Amino acid sequence: MDKSESASNPSRRSVVAAGLVLSTALLTSAARAQQPPPQSSEPLIARPIPHSGEQLPVVGLGTAVSFPSAGEAQRGALKGVIDALVAGGGKLIDTGSTYGHAESVIGDIVHAGNLRKQVFLATKIEVRPPADSDTEFQRSLRRLKTDHVDLLQLHNVAYAQTSLAQVRDWKAAGRCRYVGVTSTYETDYGAMAAVIRREKPDFVQVAYSLDNREAEKHVIPAAAEVGAAVLTALPFGRASLFRAVRGKPLPDWAKDFDAHTWGQFFLKFLLGNPAVTAVIPGTGNAAHMIDNLGAGRGRLPDAQQREKMIALLGS
């Protein structure tokens, strides 16, 4: 097996994660099928990336499910998702080298639509030996049809000794504008916190949702200490949130922070945490993309309202 093949072979952990995310997507799609997308002329909230002050819209797009295996028949729908993101004031598209064909699909759509300057492209590479990492990153750039990405993240960081030296060199060379680390596994969070405090990345991506707040204990505080932007993966949980509220009406008091759907309710809970820079819910449905963007408009829940949201889920 040559280095290129090795870099493109997803880890067992990645395969398991893909299965979990696919299950989430199927349940989420079913739960949201009857929800009409809200329409709003309010501007999308943006928050500063702490290390630069650059403003980033608070709702982006995750691509781990609908984009990896998309054929020609599905690409029109995915173009509609990216078009809805940009038209609605969003910019952030998060993907990864191990997400099947996702990088290529995104690259084709962005290039064909001449959207490169309108989007914030974030991708991930696995933690590998330097030569393999370079091969993997070069392949990502080719797939994305760009000479640089806005954010390059080391994916599934599980060891406290992990160094960001190589990705910092690429940042200095202009191949990426920001560097970051990610994990959605709670067993990695201690190591993640150690890496964050030592390496001081620009971004941290972690699993965070109304029903999974483990990241609040170690990872998010570490990010706040070093001024790292925080992206929240799996913001709807692993299929559990929409399942928990299926058939239940949205509480009237959700109007107090301008949540009009359950999807917006769940996303606004995260955005109510000022340490969160942006949420990145995944979807292959343009109507859901529009609905998700609605979470970044209007009022956000305060600390007391967030506690009420937690209590509601617990009940």
N, C-alpha and C positions, 0 to 999 in steps of 0.2 A: 504494500500500500504506500503510495507516495504522499508527500506532505499535504498536497491539495485534497486528496481523498480523506486523509486523517482529519483535516480541519473541517470538512463538510459533514463528517459523520457525527450525528447528534448523540450526546451521552444518554445513558439509560435514564438518568434523572430527567433529561429534557423530554424524552418520549413519554414518561409517566406524567410529567407536567402538562404536555400537550393533550393527553387524554382527559385529564381533569378539567382543563380549560374548555375543551370541546363540550363536555357534559354541561358545564356552566352555561355555555352559549346556547345550547339547545333549550335548557330550562328557562333561561332569561328571555329568549325570543318568544317562547310560548306565553310567558307571563305578561309580556308587553304587547302582545299582538293586537289587543283591543284598545290600546291607548293612542289617541290622536296626538301628533306632535304639536306642542304649543307654539304660537307665533308671538314674537316680541320684537320691538324696535329698540329695546334698551341695549346699550353697548355691553359687550362681554368684558367682565372684570379681568384685569391683568395684574400680575404681581411681579416684583423685581427678582431677577436672579441675583442672589446676594453678592456673589463675587464680582459682578460687573455692573449691576443696576439695570441691565437690559430687561425690558418688560416682556413677560410671557403670558399669553392668555391662559386662564386657569383650567380650561377644559380642552383636552387633546384627544387623540385617537390611538387606541391599542390595536395591534394587528396580528396577534398570536393565533387567532382562530379562523377567521373568514378569509384571510389573505394567503396563507401558506399553500393551499392546494387549489387555488382558483384557476379554472380553465377559461377559455375564451368566452364561454357563455356567462360566466360570473363577473367578468372584468367590467362590464358596463355598469353593474350595480355597485361595484367597488369604486369606480370612477365617480359615481353619484355620491358616495360617502365622502370622498376627499373633496369633491366640489362643495358639498354641504358644509364641511368643516371650514373651508376657506371663505365661502360666502357668508358664513355665520360669524366670522371674526376670529376663528381658531387658526392655529399654526402648527402645533406640535403633533408629529406623527412618530410613534415609537414602534420600532421593529427589532429584529435580531437576526444574526447570521444563521441560527439554527431553526428559524421559523419557515422551514420549507422554501417555497418560492416567493415568500412575502416581499423580500427586498426587491426582487426582479419586477414583481407586479407593481409595487410602489414606484420604482424607478421609471417604468414604462409610462405610468399614468402621469406622474409629475413632469416628466420630460415632454410628453405629447401635449400637455396642457400649458407648457411654459410656466410652471408654478414654482420652480426651484427657489426663487427669491421671496416667495410668499409663504413658504413652509419652513418649519424648524424640524430638520430630520435628525432623529435619534436612533442609533442602532447599538447592538451589543455584540461582543465577541467573547468566547469562552476563555477561561484562564488556562493558557497553554505555554509551552516553551516559546521564547522570542521569535524564532524563525517561523514556527507554525502560526503564531499570532499575526505576524506580518502577512503571511499568505492569506490567512482568513480575512484580515482587514482589507487587503487589496481586492479580494473577491467581492466583499461587501460594496466597496466603492464602484466597482464595475457594474454590479447588479443595480445599484441605485442611480447609475448614470451621472455621477458627480465626482468632482476631484476632492471634495471634503464633506464631512458631515458636521452638523452643528453640535451634536453630543455623541461621544463614543463612551460606552459603558462596559466595564468588565462584569461579566454575567455570572451569577451564582457564586459569589465570593464566599468561600467556606473556611479559609485559613487566615489566621490573624497576621501571618507573615507576608501576605500578598502585597506586592509592590506595584505602584502606578508609574514607575520610571519610564517604561516603554511608551505608554500612552501619553505621558507628558512630553516625551520627545516628539511624538507625532503632532501634539498640540503646538509645540514650538515651531514645527515645520509647516503649520497651516493645514494639516490634514484633518483636524477637528478643532472646533472652537472651545469646547468644554469637555471635561472628562468626568466619569462617574463610576459608581459601583452599584450592583444590584443583588438582591436575593429575595425570594418569596418563601424561604424555608426558615421556620423559627429556630431550628437547630443551628443555623448559620449566624443568628443575630449577634451573639457575643463576639464572634470573629469580625463580623461587619463593623460593630461599634469600635473595635480596636483599630481596624484599618482606617475607618473614618477619622478617628482622632489623630492618628499618626500621619496619614497621607493628605488629609484635608481636601477631598475631591470637591469639584464644583457642584455635582449632583449626587443624590442618593435615591435609588428606587427600591421600594419595599412594598410588600403586601399590606394593605390597610383598608379596613371596611368597618361598617357599623357593628358587625358581628365578629370582627377579628382585629382587636386593638393591641395585640402583643407588641407591635412596633413602637407603641407609645412608651414602653418601659426602657428600651435601650437605644434603638436605632435613631428614632426621631430626635430624642434629646442630644445624642452625639452629633447629629447633623446640625442642630441648632447651635451647638457649641462652636463649631468650625465655620458656620455660615454657609452650609451647603443647601442648595435647593432640594426640595423633596418632591418626588413623583410617586403617586400611589397606584400600584398595580392591583388587579383584582378588586376594584372598588365596590363591586356588587357581591363580594364574597365568592366562595366556591359553590355556587348554585343555591346557597341557602337563603339569601335575603328575599328574592322574589318568591321563592317557595313559601317562606314564612308568612308573606302577606297576600298570597294568592286568594282572590275572592273577597278581600277586605277593603273597605273604603279608606281613602286617605283621610287622616284626621283633619278636622276643620282648622285647627291651630297651625297646620303646615302653611296656611296662607300668610301667617305672621312673618315668615321668611321667604315668601314667594315660591314655594314648592308646589307645583301643579300636578305632578305625577310621582309615583313611587320611585322611579329612576332618579328624578331630581331630588327627592327627599334623601335618598342614600348618598348621592354625590354632594349635596349641600352639607350634610353632616361632616364630611371630610374637609370641605372647604371652610367650614366654620372653625377649623383648627388653623390659626395663623401661620403655623410652621409648614403647612402644606403649600407648595408652590403651584402644583397642577395635578389634576386627576386624569387618568388615561384609560377610560372604559373602552373595551373593544366592541366593535360592531361591524357587520357587513350590510347594514340596513340604513339608508339615508334618513328615513323618518326617525329612527332611534338616535342617529347622530344629531339631528336637529333638537330632539328632546333632551339629549345629554347637554347640549350647549345651553339649554335653558337653565341648567343648574348654575351656570356662571353669570347669570343676570339677576339684577335686583338684590334684595337683602339676603344675608346669610345668617344662620342661627348663631346666637351668642352662647356663652358657656352654660347658662341655665337651660336654654332650649335644647342644647345638645344632650344634657343629662336627661331631659324629658324624652328625647328620641331613643336614648339607650333603654330607659325604663319601658317605653312602649314595646320595643322589640322583645325585652325580657318577659313581658306579660303575654 
